[in-house]
Amino acid sequence: MIAAIVLRVLHYILTLGLFLRNFVYNIPNAYLSFYKKNNVSSIRNDAKLLKKLPMHLGFVIVENDYTFRDIANLIVWSVAMGISYISVYDINGDIKRNSFLLQKEIKRSKQETFASEDSKFEISLSLSESEEICNEEELSFKQAQVQLLAADDGRLNLVKTAQNYCQLVTTNQYQLEDIVPNNVDSHLQKLFKLPDPDLVILLGHINSLLGYMPWQVRLSEILNLPLIKGVNYKSYLSLIYTYGKTIQRFGT
């Protein structure tokens, strides 16, 4: 009887703690306007206040509580910020299989955010290293590449890289001593055609990359966005602001 009461109390405490965490997380930073609009001019002004922006921003979906509208909004806000490379990863590949739904929501969000400047921004959506499904007008002011990834993308590319080096060694084109991190980096860059992610945002409460680009995240900053469904711009901006304040120290 006492054990059951204790367990119930602990459950209530954990539930309350999770609620308070999410509540506090969504309080905007003091410098942000409470009624901030999500238009391109406002987002550009926010970007100017940041010390740095990621060149490649990765989103890792770690929970299924999301909508394609939420993912599209995150992509469009990132493009408006001036981020050139974006990757979206879900371990099961649901986003890739339903990419037409994401494409539709990106178009809607793009029109809402950019308004009259819509035609000046190009968002290229790719399902793999070579396949492109959405490429808008050539004459654009800002271009961004969005790559959709699943578990097999990271694993298969590592396997391909290993097989390639085995063949090079077997044919005496490479020595074992030539297989160093820089060479592996170069080979994987050719496969992914994206720079390594500077910032990875986990979408959900689970603190795991779930196999996202295992080789390329060694120097990435990793942050968490607990609430995905109905995510607002202020929550997104707070993470970009946090990244902008980080100092990345590289080992020698």
N, C-alpha and C positions, 0 to 999 in steps of 0.2 A: 504493500500500500504506500509506504513512505517512498520507496524507490520510484513508483509510478508518478507520484506528486513531484519529486525532484526532477525527473525526466521532462515532465510537462512544463515546469518552471524554466528549465534550461532551454526548451524549445521556444517558449515565449521570449526569453531574453535574446536568443539568436535571431529570431524573427524581427524583434524590435531593433536590434543592432543593424541588421541588413537594411531595414527601412530607413533608419537614420543615416546610414552610409550613403544610400542613394539620394536622400533628400539633401544632405550637405553637398554631395558631389555636384548637384545641379544648381547650386547657388552660384551665380556668375561672379567672376572676379570683380574686385572693387572698381577697377578702371573701366569696365564695360558698361555700356548703357543698357538699362533694363529693357527698354523698348527698341532694341536694335533691329533694324530691318535686314532681311537677307538678300538685298539687291547687290549687284556687282560693285557699285560705287562704295557702299558701306564695307563690303568684304575687302576691297582694295585698300581702303583706309586702315582697316585692321592689320592687313599684311605689312603696311608701312611702319607700324608700331613694333613689329617683331624684329629681333636681332638677326634671325636666320630662318629660312624655310627649308624643309626637306626637298631634295631634288626628286627622290622616289619615296612615295608614301604607300605602305602596304596595309591593307585591311584584312584581318584574319577573323572569319566568322566562327566563333567557338560555341555558339548556342543557336538553336533553330528559331528563336523568337525574334524574327525580323520580317520586314516587308521589302519588296523590290524598290518601293518608293524611298525608304530609308537609305538603302544602299546608293540609289541614284543621287539623292540629296548630298550624301557625303562626297561622292565623286565630283559633282558639279561645284560644291563649295571649294573643294581642293583645287579645281581648275581655275576658279575665280581668284583664289589666293595666289596663283602663279606657279603651282606645282605641275611639273611637266610629265612625270611618270607616276602612274597609280596601278597597283595590283590588288585584286580582290580574290581571296582564297577561301574556299570552303572544302573541307576534307572529302565530302561525298560527291562534289561536282554538280550539285543542284543548280548553282548559279550558271554554270556553263551550259547545262542542258536546257535551261530556260532563258538563255541570253536575250531572246527576242522581247521578253517581258522587261528585262533590265533596260534594253535599248529604248523601249517605249517610254519608260519612266525617266530616263536620262533626257530624252527630248522634251518631256513636259517640264522637268525641273530646270532645264537649260533655258527654256522660254520664260519661265517665271523669274529666274534669277537675272538673266542677261537682258531681257526685254528687247529693246531696239538694237542692242549690240549682239544679239543672238548669232547673226551670220558671221561675226568677226571671230568666233571661237569654234575651233574644230576639236571634236573628241573622237578618237579612233579606238574602237572596241575590238579586241582580238581574243580569240578562243585559244590560240596556241602561238608558238613562236612565228609561224608563217601565215596563219589564216587570219584575215581581216574581214569583219562583217559589217563595220560601219565606218565609212570614211566620207565626211561631208565636203563642202566646197574647198578647192585647192587654195584660193586666195583668202587666207584667214589671218587674223591678227594674233591669235594665240592658239597653239597646237598642244594637245595633250594625248598621251598614249595610255590606254587602260587595258591591262591584261588580266584575263580571268584564269585562275589557276585551281587545280585540284590536287589531291594527294599524289597521283601518278606523275604529274609534271615534275615535281622535285625529285622523286625517286628514279624515274626513268632517265632523267638527264644525268644524274650521278652514275647510273649504270652505263649509259652511253659514253660518258667521259672515261670511266674505268676501262671499258672495252677498247676505246680509242687508244689509250695509253698502253694497254697490253699489246695491241697490234703494232704500235710504233716501236716498242721494245723488242718484240719478236722479230721484226724486220730490220733491226739494228738502226732505225732512224732516231731512236732515243735511247739514252742510258738511264738506268734506274735513278742515278743522281740528278737527272734532268727533271724529274717529277717533283716539283716544288710548288708551294702554294700560289705563287704568282702565275705560273703556267696553268695551273688548274683554274684559277680565277679567269684568265683570258679565254680559256676554252668554254667555260660556263657562260661567260658574257656573250659569246657568239651564239650559244644556244638560246639564251633568254632574251637577248637584245634589249635588256634593261640594265641600268646601273644597280648596284646593290642598294637595298632599301636603307635610307637614313633613319626613318621612323616607321615602326610597326604598331598599329593600334589594334588591340584585341577587342572584338565586339562581343561582349558578354562577360559573365562573372568568372569563367574558367581561365586561370593563368597558365595557358599552354599554347604553343605555336602549332600544335597538331600536325607537324611535318612540313610547315610552310618554309620553302626555300632554305633547306637545312644548312647549305654551305654559305649562303650569302648574308646571313644575319649575325655574323660574328661581332660586328661593330655597330649593329643597329640599336637605336634607342627603342625600348618597348614600353608602351603605355596601355592603359586599360580604360575602355568605355563600357561601364556595366550595363547601361540601359540602351538597347538598340531600337526597339519598337517605338516609333514616335520621337526619335532622337531630334533634339533641337540644335540650332546653330551655336548657341552659347556653350553647350557642352562640348561640341566639336572644337570651337575656338579655344576653350580653356586648355585642351590637350596640345593644340598647336602652339599656344602661348607657353606652356610648360616646356615643350621641346625647344622653343626659341631661347629659353634661359639656360639650357643644359650646356655644359662644357665637356666635349668628348676628348678624352685623352687616349692617344694611341700608343701602344707599347712599342719598344724598340728591340 
